[in-house]
Amino acid sequence: MLTADLRQHGGTPYEATRVVGLTEGEPCARRASNAVTYGPVGTVLVTQSWLADQGIVVFGGALVGQLLHEELPRVARALKRRG
């Protein structure tokens, strides 16, 4: 429905993803156009790929946070001993 409304008003699927806040760049625009091209199946695939991207970001953030939490005190102690 969103793409039909956008087409009626002269918009594109890329603009829809910008409005919804799903993208900052071109790759997501291609996903949105695939959703339009392939219909409901494309919409499911776009949603799955977006959720997978978000999962990678969340997991990566947690991993980096844990590494910093473990390593920063050790590095701080080593620097205190040096200086």
KAGI-V252818 format. One record per run of one state. SS is the DSSP state (H for helix, E for strand, L for the rest). FROM is the first residue (numbers start at 1). LEN is the number of residues. Records with the same first field share a line. If there is no record, write none. Layout:
# KAGI-V252818
SS->FROM-LEN ; FROM-LEN
This chain:
# KAGI-V252818
L->1-1 ; 9-4 ; 21-5 ; 83-1
H->2-7 ; 13-8 ; 26-57
